[in-house]
Amino acid sequence: MMTTPYVSTFSGNRFYPLEPRIDRVAIEDIAHGLAYQCRFNGQTCEFYSVAQHSLVVASLVPPALRMAALLHDAAEAYLGDMVKPLKVLLPEFAAIEDKVTMIISDTFGVDFSDYGPIKQADLIALATEKRDLMPHSVERWAYLDTVRALPEPIVPMSPRDAKLAFLDEFDRLSTHSAASAAASGLGAKWRI
């Protein structure tokens, strides 16, 4: 009897990469997975997590887009943070990533359709990360030519601190969104 291969999550849920589905999407799994993954495949001068990157991106967008910005890389909690040059060579990976992102979007009621401001914030974070965390990467990244890095330097957080900060921000944004929805009579969409 052949079983479908899966990846176990921090809280014991299962992610099935061959048929992208997740037993139960849990914010704890997302926060943990992102907090313990280093950006740039670990090729940084200090450990810098995807969770901290997500917090930076969320801080750079208008309030209505902050939850989407916080979760913009959430699929990486299940799939890993694949470096851009490799991702371009593997279009099937991008299709799986899109499916996982849709599952996360549906679970948390997050709309990724207004992605322009999130992408711009992502590029600002990237330019800052390249400057502060990759001092030996002196080559030009053409897609950053018109992007201005943040004036303040990045101070990397420990994985534990990044996870806690990510969960705190998620809770804060969830509470705010649920209160706004209740006030407008729409009700909460969050299924955590």
C-alpha positions in Angstrom: 0.0 0.0 0.0 1.5 3.3 -1.1 0.9 6.4 0.9 1.0 9.9 -0.4 4.2 11.6 0.7 3.8 14.5 3.1 5.8 16.9 5.1 5.1 17.2 8.9 4.6 20.7 10.2 5.7 22.0 13.6 2.3 21.4 15.2 1.8 18.0 13.6 -0.2 18.8 10.6 0.7 17.5 7.2 1.4 19.2 3.9 1.1 17.1 0.7 3.4 18.6 -1.9 2.4 16.2 -4.8 -1.3 17.2 -4.4 -0.9 20.6 -2.7 -3.1 20.4 0.3 -2.7 20.9 4.0 -4.5 19.0 6.8 -5.1 22.2 8.7 -3.5 25.5 8.0 -2.3 26.8 11.3 -0.7 30.3 11.9 1.6 28.6 14.4 3.0 26.4 11.6 3.4 29.4 9.3 5.1 31.6 11.9 7.4 28.8 13.0 8.4 27.7 9.5 9.1 31.3 8.4 11.0 32.2 11.6 13.4 29.3 11.2 14.1 29.8 7.5 16.9 32.1 6.5 16.4 34.4 3.6 18.7 34.1 0.5 19.3 30.4 1.1 21.3 31.3 4.2 23.9 33.3 2.2 23.7 36.3 4.6 26.3 37.6 7.1 23.8 36.9 9.9 20.7 34.7 10.2 17.7 36.7 8.9 14.4 35.0 8.8 11.6 35.0 6.2 9.3 35.9 9.2 11.3 39.1 9.9 11.2 39.9 6.2 7.4 39.6 6.2 7.2 41.9 9.2 9.3 44.5 7.3 7.1 44.2 4.2 3.9 44.5 6.3 5.2 47.7 7.9 5.6 49.4 4.5 2.1 49.0 3.1 -1.2 50.8 3.9 -3.2 49.3 6.8 -5.7 47.6 4.6 -3.0 45.5 3.0 -0.9 44.6 6.1 -2.4 41.1 6.6 -1.8 40.2 3.0 1.7 41.6 3.2 2.4 39.7 6.4 1.3 36.5 4.7 2.8 37.2 1.2 5.5 34.6 1.7 3.4 32.2 3.9 3.6 29.4 1.4 7.3 29.2 2.1 6.5 27.8 5.5 5.4 24.6 3.7 7.6 24.8 0.6 10.8 26.5 1.7 12.3 29.8 0.5 13.6 29.0 -2.9 16.1 31.6 -4.3 14.8 33.6 -7.3 17.3 32.3 -9.9 16.3 28.7 -9.1 12.6 29.5 -8.9 12.7 30.9 -12.5 14.1 27.6 -13.7 11.3 25.6 -12.1 7.9 26.8 -13.3 6.2 23.8 -11.8 7.3 25.0 -8.4 5.7 28.3 -9.0 2.4 26.5 -9.8 2.6 24.6 -6.5 3.4 27.8 -4.6 0.4 29.5 -6.2 -1.9 26.6 -5.0 -0.5 26.8 -1.5 -0.9 30.5 -1.4 -4.5 30.1 -2.5 -5.1 27.6 0.4 -3.7 30.1 2.8 -5.7 33.0 1.3 -8.9 31.0 1.6 -8.1 30.0 5.2 -7.5 33.5 6.5 -9.8 35.4 4.1 -6.8 37.3 2.7 -7.1 39.0 -0.7 -3.8 39.1 -2.7 -5.4 40.8 -5.7 -4.0 44.2 -4.9 -0.4 43.0 -5.0 1.3 46.1 -6.5 1.9 47.9 -3.2 3.0 44.6 -1.5 5.5 43.9 -4.4 6.9 47.4 -4.1 7.3 47.0 -0.3 8.9 43.6 -0.9 11.5 45.2 -3.3 12.3 48.0 -0.7 12.8 45.2 1.9 15.0 43.3 -0.6 17.1 46.3 -1.4 17.6 46.9 2.3 18.4 43.3 3.0 21.0 43.2 0.1 22.7 46.3 1.5 22.7 45.2 5.2 23.0 41.4 5.0 24.9 40.6 1.9 27.9 42.9 2.0 29.9 40.7 -0.5 27.1 40.7 -3.1 28.3 43.8 -4.9 26.9 42.9 -8.3 24.0 44.9 -9.7 20.5 43.5 -9.3 18.9 45.4 -12.1 15.3 45.1 -10.8 16.5 47.1 -7.7 17.9 50.0 -9.8 15.0 52.3 -9.0 14.3 51.0 -5.5 15.5 53.0 -2.5 16.5 51.0 0.5 15.2 51.9 3.9 17.4 54.5 5.7 17.6 52.5 9.0 19.7 49.2 8.9 18.1 45.9 9.5 18.9 44.3 12.9 18.3 40.6 12.6 16.1 38.9 15.2 16.5 35.4 16.6 14.1 32.8 15.2 12.2 32.7 18.5 11.8 36.5 18.6 10.8 36.7 14.9 8.2 34.0 15.5 6.7 35.8 18.5 6.7 39.1 16.6 5.0 37.5 13.6 2.3 35.9 15.8 1.8 39.2 17.7 1.4 41.1 14.4 -1.0 38.4 13.1 -3.1 38.6 16.2 -3.1 42.4 16.2 -4.2 42.5 12.5 -6.8 39.7 13.0 -8.3 41.5 16.0 -8.4 44.8 14.1 -9.9 43.2 11.0 -12.5 41.2 12.9 -13.5 44.3 14.8 -13.8 46.3 11.6 -15.8 43.6 9.9 -18.1 43.3 13.0 -18.6 47.0 13.0 -19.6 47.0 9.3 -21.9 44.0 9.8 -19.8 41.7 7.7 -18.7 39.3 10.5 -15.3 37.8 10.9 -13.7 35.6 8.1 -10.8 34.2 10.2 -10.5 30.5 10.5 -7.4 29.9 12.6 
